[in-house]
Amino acid sequence: MSHTIALSWTASTDAVQGYNVYEGTAAGNESSTPVNGTTLITGTTYTVTVAGPGVYSFVVKSVENGADSVNSNEVIATVPPFPPTGLTVGAIN
């Protein structure tokens, strides 16, 4: 079962081509490859699908003239463990 994390940010005041979102599994260890791949995000929202429970960190970078800006403020999202599966109780006579 996967979970989604909705991210949003304030648009850059500069004219930018779009945005890249970078994900990590702890504060400060975001990947060098954007989760949106090679397609720039043109709006100010993005939904990330994660595989399961854990801590996820994100930064957003605006892209101008093909180059990333410095990191945005980092956001940490914690996905709690999945709830236990249903329990079947047999009737006692």
C-alpha positions in Angstrom: 0.0 0.0 0.0 1.4 3.4 -1.0 0.9 6.8 0.5 0.8 10.2 -1.1 2.3 13.4 0.2 1.1 16.7 -1.2 3.6 19.5 -1.4 3.0 23.1 -2.2 5.2 26.3 -2.2 5.1 29.9 -3.0 6.0 30.8 -6.6 9.3 32.4 -7.3 9.3 36.1 -7.9 11.8 35.6 -10.7 10.7 34.4 -14.2 11.5 30.6 -13.9 11.1 27.7 -16.3 9.6 25.5 -13.5 10.6 23.6 -10.4 12.3 20.4 -9.3 11.4 18.4 -6.1 14.1 16.4 -4.4 13.3 13.6 -1.8 15.4 12.0 0.9 14.8 9.7 3.9 16.3 12.0 6.5 16.9 15.7 7.0 19.7 16.9 4.6 20.1 13.7 2.5 17.9 14.5 -0.5 18.7 12.8 -3.7 20.6 14.6 -6.5 17.9 13.4 -8.9 14.5 15.1 -8.8 11.5 12.9 -8.1 9.7 14.6 -11.1 12.4 13.3 -13.4 13.3 15.5 -16.4 9.8 17.1 -16.6 9.8 20.4 -14.8 6.8 21.2 -12.5 5.2 24.3 -13.9 2.8 25.0 -10.9 3.4 25.3 -7.2 2.0 21.9 -6.1 3.2 18.4 -6.5 2.1 15.1 -5.1 4.7 12.4 -4.3 3.8 8.8 -3.9 5.9 6.9 -1.3 6.1 3.2 -0.8 5.4 3.0 2.9 5.9 4.3 6.4 9.0 6.3 7.3 10.4 9.8 7.4 10.7 11.6 4.1 12.4 15.0 3.5 11.8 17.3 0.6 13.3 20.4 -0.9 12.2 22.4 -4.0 14.5 24.2 -6.4 13.3 26.7 -9.0 14.9 26.3 -12.5 16.0 29.3 -14.5 18.0 29.1 -17.7 18.4 25.3 -17.1 20.1 25.7 -13.7 18.6 24.8 -10.3 18.4 27.5 -7.6 19.5 26.9 -4.0 17.4 24.7 -1.9 14.1 25.8 -0.5 13.4 25.3 3.2 13.4 21.6 3.9 10.1 19.9 4.7 9.9 16.7 6.7 6.9 14.3 6.4 6.4 11.3 8.6 4.2 8.5 7.3 3.0 6.3 10.2 3.2 2.5 10.1 0.3 0.9 8.3 -2.6 -0.1 10.7 -2.8 -3.7 11.7 -4.8 -6.0 9.5 -8.3 -7.0 10.5 -8.6 -9.6 13.1 -11.1 -12.5 12.7 -12.6 -13.8 15.9 -14.4 -17.1 15.9 -17.7 -17.5 17.8 -17.5 -19.4 21.1 -20.4 -21.6 21.9 
